[in-house]
């Protein structure tokens, strides 16, 4: 597993713990591209679904997000990174499956949803994610979906931009 570091903002260059198996962290190149496409996340409330190591949510915090909720069914790596980087006051790590979390989430709770489901589960979870994510999104909010280009998830929100990076497809949707 290559070394994973925060790519921008206040924590730029800080190392993140990534377990040897069980997670597929978004590469540094793709994270940089995602946040370049998103632009400012200053002051935003962020939801990182399928957080794994927490790299996406932590990247958002490093770049000025106000608060992040990192959700994963096995959140040990996210918890370790939040603790190591002393982000406890701005990050909440939640042990839950993404669909269950979204079903309980308050409507309009998040300005930015970062969703990177395991590619092997995307087909099974896709319909629920597509239905539930918009409800958690605040007016004017955005969603970043990271999927396989062979099996993209299509949200019923306007597509702002789409880019492929090898076996990764990034789609950014916005609530108008």
C-alpha positions as CSV (number, residue, x, y, z in Angstrom):
1,X,0.0,0.0,0.0
2,X,1.6,3.3,-1.0
3,X,1.9,6.0,1.6
4,X,-1.2,8.3,1.8
5,X,-0.8,11.9,2.7
6,X,-3.1,14.9,2.9
7,X,-2.6,16.8,-0.3
8,X,-3.7,20.4,0.6
9,X,-4.7,22.9,3.2
10,X,-3.6,23.2,6.8
11,X,-2.7,19.5,7.2
12,X,-0.9,19.3,3.8
13,X,1.7,16.6,3.8
14,X,0.5,14.9,7.0
15,X,0.6,11.1,6.8
16,X,-2.6,9.0,7.1
17,X,-2.8,5.5,8.4
18,X,-4.1,3.0,5.9
19,X,-4.7,-0.7,6.8
20,X,-2.9,-3.2,4.6
21,X,-6.3,-4.6,3.5
22,X,-10.0,-3.8,3.6
23,X,-9.8,-0.3,2.2
24,X,-9.1,1.3,-1.1
25,X,-8.1,4.9,-0.3
26,X,-8.6,7.5,-3.0
27,X,-5.2,8.2,-4.5
28,X,-3.5,11.5,-3.9
29,X,-3.8,12.4,-7.6
30,X,-7.6,11.8,-7.6
31,X,-8.1,13.6,-4.2
32,X,-6.2,16.6,-5.6
33,X,-8.4,16.6,-8.7
34,X,-11.6,16.2,-6.7
35,X,-10.9,19.2,-4.5
36,X,-9.7,21.2,-7.5
37,X,-13.1,20.5,-9.2
38,X,-15.0,21.2,-6.0
39,X,-13.2,24.5,-5.3
40,X,-13.7,26.0,-1.9
41,X,-15.1,23.8,0.9
42,X,-14.6,26.6,3.5
43,X,-17.2,26.4,6.3
44,X,-19.0,23.4,4.8
45,X,-20.6,20.5,6.7
46,X,-19.2,17.3,5.1
47,X,-20.4,13.7,5.1
48,X,-17.8,11.1,4.1
49,X,-19.7,7.9,3.3
50,X,-17.6,4.7,3.2
51,X,-14.8,6.7,4.8
52,X,-12.3,3.9,5.1
53,X,-9.1,5.7,6.2
54,X,-11.1,9.0,6.3
55,X,-8.8,10.6,3.7
56,X,-11.6,12.4,1.8
57,X,-13.3,13.9,4.9
58,X,-9.9,14.8,6.5
59,X,-8.8,16.4,3.2
60,X,-12.0,18.5,3.3
61,X,-11.3,19.5,6.9
62,X,-7.7,20.4,6.0
63,X,-9.1,22.7,3.3
64,X,-11.4,24.6,5.6
65,X,-14.6,22.5,6.0
66,X,-16.3,23.4,9.3
67,X,-17.2,19.8,10.3
68,X,-17.1,16.3,8.9
69,X,-18.9,13.1,9.7
70,X,-17.0,10.0,8.6
71,X,-19.2,7.0,8.3
72,X,-18.0,3.4,7.8
73,X,-19.0,0.0,9.0
74,X,-15.4,-0.6,10.2
75,X,-14.2,2.9,11.2
76,X,-11.0,2.0,13.0
77,X,-8.7,3.6,10.4
78,X,-10.8,6.8,10.3
79,X,-10.9,7.0,14.1
80,X,-7.1,6.5,14.3
81,X,-6.4,9.3,11.7
82,X,-8.9,11.7,13.4
83,X,-7.1,11.0,16.7
84,X,-3.6,11.2,15.3
85,X,-4.4,14.5,13.6
86,X,-6.2,15.9,16.7
87,X,-9.4,16.5,14.7
88,X,-11.9,15.4,17.4
89,X,-13.5,18.8,17.7
90,X,-14.3,19.0,14.0
91,X,-14.7,15.4,13.0
92,X,-17.2,12.8,14.1
93,X,-16.5,9.1,13.3
94,X,-19.6,6.9,13.1
95,X,-19.7,3.1,12.9
96,X,-22.7,2.5,10.6
97,X,-23.5,1.2,7.2
98,X,-24.0,4.2,4.8
99,X,-27.6,3.3,3.8
100,X,-28.7,3.0,7.5
101,X,-26.9,6.3,8.3
102,X,-28.6,8.1,5.4
103,X,-32.0,6.8,6.5
104,X,-31.6,8.4,9.9
105,X,-29.9,11.6,8.8
106,X,-31.7,14.9,9.2
107,X,-32.8,16.4,5.9
108,X,-30.5,19.0,4.5
109,X,-27.7,18.3,7.1
110,X,-24.7,18.4,4.7
111,X,-23.3,20.9,2.2
112,X,-21.0,18.3,0.7
113,X,-21.4,14.5,0.5
114,X,-18.3,12.5,-0.5
115,X,-19.4,9.0,-1.5
116,X,-16.8,6.3,-2.4
117,X,-18.6,2.9,-2.1
118,X,-16.5,-0.2,-2.5
119,X,-16.8,-0.9,-6.3
120,X,-18.0,-4.5,-5.6
121,X,-20.9,-3.2,-3.5
122,X,-21.9,-0.3,-5.7
123,X,-24.5,-2.3,-7.7
124,X,-26.2,-3.6,-4.6
125,X,-26.2,-0.3,-2.8
126,X,-26.7,2.0,-5.8
127,X,-30.5,2.3,-5.7
128,X,-30.6,3.2,-2.0
129,X,-27.7,5.7,-2.3
130,X,-29.2,7.4,-5.3
131,X,-32.6,7.7,-3.5
132,X,-31.2,8.7,0.0
133,X,-28.2,11.0,-0.7
134,X,-30.3,14.0,-2.0
135,X,-32.3,14.1,1.2
136,X,-29.2,14.6,3.3
137,X,-28.0,17.4,1.1
138,X,-28.6,21.0,2.0
139,X,-30.0,23.4,-0.6
140,X,-27.2,24.3,-3.0
141,X,-25.1,21.4,-1.7
142,X,-22.8,19.1,-3.8
143,X,-22.2,15.4,-4.0
144,X,-18.9,13.8,-5.2
145,X,-19.4,10.2,-6.3
146,X,-16.4,8.0,-6.9
147,X,-17.2,4.8,-8.7
148,X,-15.9,2.4,-11.4
149,X,-16.3,3.9,-14.9
150,X,-17.9,0.5,-15.9
151,X,-20.7,0.9,-13.3
152,X,-21.3,4.5,-12.5
153,X,-24.0,5.6,-10.0
154,X,-26.3,8.3,-11.5
155,X,-27.9,10.7,-9.1
156,X,-31.1,12.6,-10.0
157,X,-29.2,15.8,-9.5
158,X,-27.6,18.0,-12.1
159,X,-24.1,16.8,-13.1
160,X,-21.6,19.6,-12.8
161,X,-18.5,17.7,-14.0
162,X,-17.3,14.2,-14.7
163,X,-13.7,12.9,-15.1
164,X,-12.1,9.4,-15.4
165,X,-8.8,8.5,-13.8
166,X,-7.9,5.0,-14.9
167,X,-10.3,2.7,-13.0
168,X,-11.9,5.6,-11.1
169,X,-14.8,7.8,-12.3
170,X,-15.5,11.0,-10.4
171,X,-18.9,12.7,-10.8
172,X,-19.8,15.9,-9.1
173,X,-23.5,16.7,-8.8
174,X,-25.0,19.9,-7.4
175,X,-28.4,20.7,-5.9
176,X,-29.6,23.8,-7.6
